[in-house]
């Protein structure tokens, strides 16, 4: 076991499985996370600890953890003084930012935040919500909600709840009247750990690899062979912003092309390349893309 160890917080709950899968794509195997808050990782310089995202930034700020993964929302809620290393554009369902939204029942007469003056708001994100209303000069009472906040929407005047797609709110016959804060997942570091040469390099390495794995999610590799006579027309079909690698083949009349493309265009691009004379077309998934 190395005497240099980075204590790294992995978020428990809804982000846990997505985070462990992302680490897997980045080249880190995390094992036993379904049975323990102290899982194993195949890197003896990292000590993973699973904690609630809500608490993560406090433990990182205090130095209990050297680094951790949490949401921007909880960093703001805790008022934590930490190093914001990078944004990690992934979540439990989508790659889009999550939103804490102000919502009311469909039957409510409330149309905008000022209509809630003097009312009661239920949320888990108390301090951020209080700041939201204070900045608008609206006096409300913000109460902490111990989960299942949608259920309380008809017991109080409004709720502030986290949503990615809005589906759960619609299912509960609630409508959004404003966005309180937009949040993405962040890799954060303790300020002291960030000044330590070993720990900083380790954290930066994790940042590079995780972002490379995220980038690869929406990409595929593409290989094909093409006659030199058709090369210009094939290059004209490939996305203009890409710079393909063109290599000679044993058959001097042909060249090989390799390029990384967005997965969403693969199904239209491949048939077009075939019709333009390409052969030996192969597409393959990617683990990491580093620019």
C-alpha positions in Angstrom: 0.0 0.0 0.0 1.4 3.4 -1.0 2.0 5.8 1.9 0.6 8.6 -0.4 -3.1 8.3 -0.5 -5.8 10.6 -1.8 -9.1 10.4 0.2 -11.8 10.7 -2.4 -15.5 11.2 -1.8 -18.0 9.3 -4.1 -21.6 10.5 -3.9 -24.1 8.1 -2.4 -27.7 7.8 -3.6 -28.9 8.6 -7.1 -25.5 9.6 -8.5 -23.6 6.6 -7.0 -24.1 4.1 -9.7 -23.6 6.6 -12.5 -20.4 7.8 -10.8 -19.0 4.3 -10.4 -19.8 3.5 -14.1 -18.0 6.7 -15.1 -14.9 5.8 -13.1 -15.0 2.4 -14.8 -15.0 4.1 -18.3 -12.1 6.3 -17.0 -10.1 3.2 -16.1 -10.8 2.9 -12.4 -12.5 -0.2 -11.1 -14.5 0.4 -7.9 -15.8 -2.7 -6.1 -18.1 -3.5 -3.2 -19.9 -0.2 -3.4 -23.3 -1.9 -3.0 -22.3 -3.3 0.4 -20.0 -0.8 2.0 -19.4 2.9 2.4 -15.7 2.1 2.1 -15.4 0.3 -1.3 -12.2 -0.9 -2.9 -10.6 0.7 -6.0 -7.9 -0.7 -8.2 -5.5 2.1 -7.4 -3.6 1.9 -4.1 -3.1 5.7 -4.1 -6.8 6.4 -3.8 -9.1 5.7 -0.8 -12.7 6.0 -1.9 -15.4 6.9 0.7 -19.1 7.0 -0.2 -21.0 9.9 1.4 -24.2 11.8 0.7 -23.7 14.6 -1.9 -25.4 17.0 0.5 -22.5 16.6 3.0 -19.6 16.2 0.6 -18.4 19.8 0.3 -18.3 20.2 4.1 -16.1 17.2 4.6 -13.8 18.4 1.7 -13.6 21.9 3.2 -12.7 20.5 6.6 -10.0 18.2 5.2 -11.7 15.0 6.2 -11.6 14.3 2.4 -9.0 15.6 0.0 -11.4 15.7 -2.9 -15.0 14.7 -3.7 -17.8 14.7 -6.3 -20.9 16.7 -5.5 -23.4 19.1 -7.0 -22.9 22.9 -7.4 -26.2 23.2 -5.5 -24.8 21.6 -2.3 -21.6 23.6 -2.5 -23.7 26.8 -2.5 -26.1 25.4 0.2 -23.2 24.7 2.5 -21.3 27.8 1.7 -18.2 25.7 1.3 -14.8 27.2 0.6 -13.3 24.6 -1.7 -11.4 24.4 -5.0 -13.8 23.9 -7.9 -11.6 21.7 -10.0 -13.9 21.0 -12.9 -17.5 20.5 -14.0 -18.5 16.9 -14.8 -21.3 16.9 -17.3 -23.1 13.7 -16.2 -26.0 12.9 -13.9 -28.3 10.0 -13.0 -30.4 10.4 -16.2 -29.0 12.9 -18.6 -26.0 15.0 -19.4 -28.0 18.2 -19.0 -27.8 20.4 -15.9 -30.3 19.7 -13.1 -32.5 22.5 -11.9 -34.0 23.4 -8.5 -37.3 24.8 -9.5 -40.1 26.7 -7.8 -43.3 24.7 -8.3 -46.9 24.9 -7.3 -50.0 22.7 -7.9 -51.7 23.1 -11.2 -54.8 24.4 -9.5 -52.8 27.1 -7.6 -53.5 30.8 -8.5 -49.8 31.6 -8.1 -48.2 32.6 -11.4 -44.9 34.1 -10.3 -42.6 34.2 -7.3 -44.0 37.5 -5.9 -47.4 35.9 -5.6 -45.9 33.8 -2.8 -45.2 36.8 -0.5 -46.0 35.7 3.1 -46.3 32.1 2.1 -44.5 28.9 3.1 -42.0 27.1 0.8 -40.8 23.6 1.5 -37.4 22.4 0.2 -34.3 20.6 1.1 -32.2 23.5 -0.3 -33.1 26.0 2.4 -30.3 28.6 2.3 -30.2 28.9 -1.5 -34.0 29.3 -1.6 -33.9 31.9 1.1 -31.3 33.8 -0.9 -33.4 33.5 -4.1 -36.4 35.2 -2.4 -34.3 37.7 -0.5 -32.7 38.9 -3.7 -36.1 39.5 -5.2 -37.3 41.3 -2.0 -40.0 38.7 -1.3 -40.7 37.7 2.3 -41.5 34.0 2.7 -40.9 31.3 5.2 -38.7 28.5 3.9 -39.0 25.2 5.7 -36.7 22.2 5.5 -38.3 19.2 3.8 -37.1 15.7 4.7 -37.7 14.3 1.2 -40.9 13.5 -0.8 -41.2 17.2 -1.3 -43.7 16.9 -4.2 -46.2 15.4 -1.7 -46.0 18.6 0.4 -46.9 20.9 -2.5 -50.5 21.0 -1.4 -49.7 21.4 2.3 -47.7 24.6 1.8 -47.8 27.3 -0.7 -45.0 26.1 -3.0 -42.0 23.8 -3.1 -38.4 24.1 -4.5 -37.4 20.7 -5.9 -34.7 19.2 -8.0 -35.6 18.1 -11.5 -33.8 17.0 -14.6 -36.7 16.3 -16.9 -39.7 17.7 -15.0 -41.5 14.3 -15.4 -42.0 13.7 -11.7 -43.5 17.2 -11.2 -45.9 16.7 -14.1 -46.9 13.3 -12.7 -47.8 15.0 -9.4 -49.8 17.7 -11.2 -47.3 20.4 -10.4 -46.1 23.3 -12.6 -42.9 25.2 -12.6 -43.0 29.0 -12.2 -39.3 29.7 -11.9 -35.8 28.3 -11.6 -34.0 28.9 -8.3 -30.6 27.5 -9.3 -29.1 25.4 -12.1 -26.6 22.8 -10.9 -24.0 20.5 -12.4 -21.8 17.9 -10.9 -18.4 19.1 -9.8 -15.1 17.6 -8.7 -13.9 19.7 -5.8 -10.8 19.7 -3.7 -9.7 20.7 -0.2 -7.5 23.9 -0.4 -4.7 22.3 1.5 -4.8 19.1 -0.6 -4.7 21.2 -3.7 -1.4 22.7 -2.5 0.1 19.3 -2.0 2.1 18.3 -5.2 1.1 14.6 -5.1 -2.5 15.1 -4.3 -3.0 17.9 -6.8 -1.5 15.8 -9.6 -3.7 12.9 -8.6 -6.8 15.1 -8.6 -5.9 16.6 -11.9 -5.3 13.1 -13.4 -8.8 12.0 -12.2 -10.3 15.2 -13.7 -8.7 14.6 -17.1 -9.7 10.9 -17.2 -13.3 11.5 -16.0 -13.9 14.3 -18.5 -12.3 12.1 -21.3 -14.8 9.4 -20.4 -17.7 11.8 -20.5 -16.6 13.2 -23.8 -16.4 9.6 -25.2 -20.1 8.9 -24.3 -21.4 10.8 -27.3 -18.7 9.8 -29.8 -17.8 6.8 -31.9 -14.7 5.9 -33.8 -15.1 5.5 -37.6 -12.8 3.6 -40.0 -13.2 3.1 -43.7 -11.3 2.4 -46.9 -11.7 4.5 -50.0 -10.2 4.8 -53.5 -7.9 7.7 -53.9 -10.0 8.9 -56.8 -13.0 9.2 -54.4 -11.1 10.7 -51.5 -12.2 14.3 -52.0 -15.9 13.4 -52.2 -15.6 11.2 -49.1 -13.9 14.0 -47.1 -16.6 16.3 -48.3 -19.2 14.1 -46.6 -17.4 13.9 -43.3 -18.2 16.7 -40.8 -16.2 19.8 -41.7 -15.0 20.4 -38.2 -13.3 17.0 -37.9 -9.8 16.3 -39.1 -9.5 12.7 -40.2 -6.4 10.6 -40.3 -5.6 9.4 -43.9 -3.2 6.5 -44.2 -1.8 4.6 -47.2 -2.7 1.0 -47.7 -0.8 -1.9 -49.4 -3.0 -1.4 -52.4 -1.7 2.0 -53.7 -5.1 2.8 -55.2 -6.7 3.0 -51.8 -6.3 4.9 -48.5 -7.7 4.3 -45.0 -9.5 7.0 -43.2 -10.1 7.2 -39.4 -12.0 9.8 -37.6 -14.1 10.4 -34.4 -17.6 11.5 -34.9 -20.7 12.3 -32.9 -22.8 9.2 -32.3 -26.0 10.9 -33.3 -24.8 11.4 -36.9 -23.5 7.9 -37.4 -26.7 6.4 -38.7 -27.0 9.0 -41.5 -23.3 9.3 -42.2 -22.5 5.6 -42.7 -25.0 5.0 -45.5 -23.9 8.2 -47.2 -20.2 7.1 -47.1 -21.2 3.7 -48.5 -23.0 5.2 -51.4 -20.0 7.5 -52.1 -17.8 4.5 -52.6 -16.4 3.8 -49.1 -15.8 0.2 -48.1 -14.6 -1.7 -45.0 -16.6 0.7 -42.8 -16.2 0.0 -39.1 -17.6 2.0 -36.2 -16.6 1.3 -32.6 -17.3 2.7 -29.1 -14.8 4.8 -27.2 -13.8 4.8 -23.6 -12.0 8.1 -23.5 -11.6 11.1 -25.7 -8.9 13.6 -24.7 -8.4 16.8 -26.7 
